[in-house]
């Protein structure tokens, strides 16, 4: 760049620099109007998906303090619990799942202990995934979400060897079904392959939507072990990579 400018008269150099300044100013103004694309702007619950969203979500998985700040910006009060457990199942980051009730949904069973990262992802999934999908495919909202638990001190597959499951530290949750506002119950086991009525389309849509906020999404399409639930976790991966299957 310096050699290029050195070959130009001073007036042209001034014009080039002015053009660069204008370009940078225009870019900054555009980012100010589109914070979802700006990695410097903290993530909010209502912020739409953008170029920087994946980066921001990955940051919440890596930094519990940033995660708690996200919940507080979203008017979700985290109910932080003391650490518990030993070894690979030690849970330092532990809280009641607060996003579901804070956003007006029911949860069954009514309590679930997760990491902050799971709670934050759930908030984004509820706002940008579950509720829009229910309105689009079923014409009404979701009243309650049914889960199969969060914490289970075990290895992947339940054997004595292999990597520890994200459930071992409460960094995962298994979703079994949804209850609509009119009382209709939709389950992964019964409705994943339903051909009419919109239930399967809704389930596939919420699975796809979960692939943004969560690091791992495993569905009935993955294997028979997940025929009755969506496995959602916040495993830390290089460069914020995600696995959606």
N, C-alpha and C positions, 0 to 999 in steps of 0.2 A: 504493500500500500504506500509506504514512504517513497519508494523509488518511482511509483506511478505519479504521486503528487509532485515529486521533484522535477518531473518533465513538463509540468503545467505552469502557465503564467499565474501570477498571484491572484488575479481576479477569478480565474477558473478554479483555483484551489479554494477560494472563498465560497464559490458557488457549490462546489462538491461538498465542502464541510457543512454548508447551510442545508443542503439536501439531506445529508446524513442526520443532522440534528432534527429536521422536520420528520424524517422517517422514524427515528427513535421516539419522538414525541407522539406521533400518530399511533405507533405500536403501544406505547404506554397508555394512551387514552383508550384504545380499543380494549386492552386488558382490564382497565378500570371498569369498563362496561360489561366485561365478560370474566368475572373473577373465577369461574370454573376452569378457565384455561391458564390461570396464573398460579404457579406453584408457590408463590410467596404469600398468597392470601389463604388464611386458615379455612379448612373445610367447615361448612355449615350443613344443617339438616336439609334445608330447602335449596341449597346450591345444586343446579342441574349437573348432569354428567358432562365432563369436559376433558380436554387433553391432559390436564393435571390431576384428574380425580384419582386415578390409580396410584399415583405417587403419594397423594395426600392420605389415601386409605392405608397404604403400606406404612406410612409414618405412624399412624395410630396403632398399628400392630407392634411396632418397635418401641414406642414411647408411651407408657401408661399415663404419664402426666399430661401429654398432649391429648390422649384419649379422653381423660376425665374432663379436660377443658372443652373438648368437642361436645360431650354430653351436657355440660353446663351451659354452653352456648345454645343448645337445643332445648333448654328448659327441662332437661331430664336430670333428676337428682340421683346420683349414684349412691346406693346403699352399700358402702364398702365394709367388708367383713375381715376379721383378723386372719392372718395366714394360718394354714394348717397342713398336716400331712408330712411325710418323710420321703427322702430319696427322690426318685423319678416322679413321684406323685405329690411332691411338695407344691402347695398352691399359695404362692406369694400374692399374685394378682387375683383377687377373689371378691365378688360382689353379687348381690341379688340382681337378676335380670330386670332392669327398671324401664327399659324403652317401651316394652309392650303396653303396660298399664299407662305410662305417661302419654302415649299416643292414642289412647282410647280403645285398646283391644283387650280381650280377655286371654288368659293363659291357663292351660290345663295339662298337667297339674299346675297349681297356681303359683308355685315358687320354682325357681331354677337358679342355681349358682354358676356364674360364668366369669370369664375374664372381662375386663373392660372392652377389649377389642371385639369380642363377640357381641356385647351389648351395643356398641357403636355401629357395627355392621347391621345388626338387627334393626336399628332405627332407620338406617338408610334403606334397607330392604322393605320395611313396612311402608315407608313414605313413597318410594320410587318404584317398587316392584309389586308387592302384594295387593295394595289397595287399587292401583290403576288396572292391574290385571283382572281383579274381581269385577270391577265396573265394566271393563271392556268385554269380557267373555261371559259374565254371569248376570250383569245388570244390577248388581247390588254389592254392598260392602261385606267385608269379613268381620265377624263379631268375636271369634275366638280362634286361637291357634293351639293345636294339640302337639305335645312333644313327648319324646321317649327318654328324656334325661340329658344331662350334661356331663356329670362327673362319674367316671368309672376307672379305678386304678387298674389298668390292664394294658397289655400290648396289642398292637394291631392284629386282628384275627382272633384274639383271646388266648393264644398259645403262651408257652413259657419262653419262647425265643422271639427275636425280631425287635423292631423299633417300637417304642412306646406310643400308644395312641394319644392324640390330642385330648381325648376324653380324660386321660390320666391327670391332667392339670385343669380340667374344666374349661379348656379352650375350644370346645366343640359343643354342638347341640344337634339332636336328631329330631326332625319334624315329621310327624306322622299324618297330620291332616288339618283341615280347616272347617270351621262352622260359620255359615253365612248368617246374615242378619235375619233371614226368615227361618232359621233353624236347620237348613239343609247341611248335612255333614258330607264332606269330601275327604277321602283318604287316599294316600298313595297306593295302598294295597288293592283297593277296589276300583279306583277310577283312573289310574295312570293310562290305561289303554282303552278307555271308554270312547266310543266312536261318535256319539251324539250328545247334545245337551251342553257342551262347552266345558265340562269338568276337566277332561284331559287337556284341553287347550289351556285352561287356567293353570293347571299343575305344571305343564311344560313351560308356561310363561314365567311363573314364579321361580322355577328352577333356573331358567336363563337369567332372570334378573338378579338372582343371588350370586351369580358368577362375578359380579362387579365388586360388591362390598366384602365378600368372603374370600379367603385365600384358597379354600378347597370346597368344592361342591360335588358330592357323589349322589347319584340318583338311581332309580330302578334300571335305567339304561346302562349303568356301569356293570353291575353283577347281581346275582340272585340274593346276596346278603343284604342288598339295599332295596329289595322289592317293596318294603313297607315303610320306607322313610327317606328323607333327604338328610344326608350327613353334611353339616356345615361346620367348618372350622377356620381358625385364624393362624395356621402354621406359618412361621416365618420362613420366607424363601428369598433367594438372591434376587436383588433388583425388583422386589415386590411382585414376582411372578405368581400366577394363580393356576389352579388346576380345576377344570370344569368338565365333568364326565357324566 
